[in-house]
Amino acid sequence: MTEKRLWLRNPRGVFTANDLDADGGVVVEGSSIVELVPAGQRPATGYDEGFEARDHVILPGLVNTHHHFYQTLTRVWAPVVNVPLFPWLVNLYPVWARLTPRDLELATTVALAELLLSGCTTAADHHYLFPGGMEDSIDIQVSVVRNLGMRALLTRGSMTLGEDDGGLPPRQTVQQAEVILADSKRLIQQHHERGHGARIQIGLAPCSPFSVTTDIMRDSAAMAAEHDVRLHTHLAETIDEEDFCRDMFGLRTVDYLESVGWLSPRTWLAHGVHFNDEEIARLGAAGVGIAHCPTSNMRLASGICRAVELEDAGAVVGLGVDGSASNDGSNLMLEARQALYVQRLRYGAEQATPERALGWATKGSARALGRDDVGEIAAGKQADLALFKTDDIRFSGSHDPVAALLLCGAERADRVMVGGQWRVVDGEIDGLDLPALIAEHSAAARRMVAGM
């Protein structure tokens, strides 16, 4: 049976992330984009149905490269509102140790729903918290991703270096290496999908240099190479982390990364704020990815990632909202706006353009996750698309529809398509009772911090 062709016709604007001409619209068949239509023309391949997009700006579905879904339960918790990373973590670890399976299901649903409403179709999560009873955390996340019809790279995180061993995490939040590696292998074998159009992928993600041993870093790198999956960790987020690496390992962060076999294109790093010139060159030469998380870096006063220099050196730059306890939101469109502005502070308006920031949020982020089938609008790519209206008063008087999405502050997509299927219609997620979700999630958040 031949699948129908849908023409998203005559949009107000299009950002393809690759300079291709799609001003006349995009033709979708099944799960794929099959044609880009130049301005004033009709599809050469014909079409069965049309969607009038004259009020919409079309983007590739946004791609989020770094998150901690469970942290939606601890947004704006008063004891950590005004502290930097290390005391922020020390105060929150005991709260997060209370996590239950239902809590994680709710938190993951909220995080993904918020991302989807912001135009995000693919998300990476870094889940490293496995207290007693939470052994199936990644399986829970897989179920939520499938229910929402999104794509995700879910990383099996880990913490092995407890506070009594010189690390930051409390003992009840760390695991033994053999447990971590056995579960990592199970998850890859059970859930990891390969090839064009994959919905669920698994990566390996020791949490950070200050929460894992060198052995788990090396063993994770070896397993990732054996099973051809991605590697992820936090690195160079704060000066405190740099000092920790020097004190603990006698190495700067990038030297440490190389010493455990991570300096490769398989790796993408969260934050990457405090690299020097020589380290930027090494990361670029190795083709390492960087998840730039500007809101979190400002919220925790960590610093400004040298994203333009990293990209110019050859590193792959994408965007991440980071956890919703250090960003306090999961809106990737707002993250692209934040990236635009903070990079302008460092590099000026000419180098940090709306197109560059949107490129980080789409094609750059997809490349950081090892994907070439999403993140851009081109024939043969997956039909993951985000459509934004510009009819709100904030856009009145704007002239460039693509730049207006960032400069005028677009927050919510009107329609979002994943693999050719509409998942958001008229600003609402199909099949999701959002008020009921918010009510139960809010109650779970209150219980988690009660008595702390």
Buried (B, 14 or more C-beta within 10 A) or exposed (E): EEEEBBBBBBBBBBBBBBEEEBBBBBBBBBBBBBBBBEEEEBBEEEBEEBBEBEBBBBBBBBBBBBBBBBBBBBBEBEEBEEBBBBBBBBBBBEBBBBBBBEBBBBBBBBBBBBBBBBBBBBBBBBBBBBBEEBEBBBBBBBBBBEBBBBBBBBBBBBBBBBBEEEBBBBEEBBBEBEEBBEBBBBBBEEBBEEEEBBBBBBBBBBBBBBBBBBEBBBBBBEBBEEBEBBBBBBBBBBBBBBEBBBEBBEBBBBBBBBBBBBBBBBBBBBBBBBBEEEBBBBBBEBBBBBBBBBBBBBBBEBBBBBBBBBBBBBBBBBBBBBBBBBBBBBBBBBBBBBBBBBBBEBBEEEBBBBBBBBBBBBBBBBBBBBBEBBBBBBBEBBBBBBBBBBEEEBBEEEEEBBBBBBBBEBBBBBBBBBBBBBBBEEEEBEEBEEEEBEEBBEEBBEEBBEEE
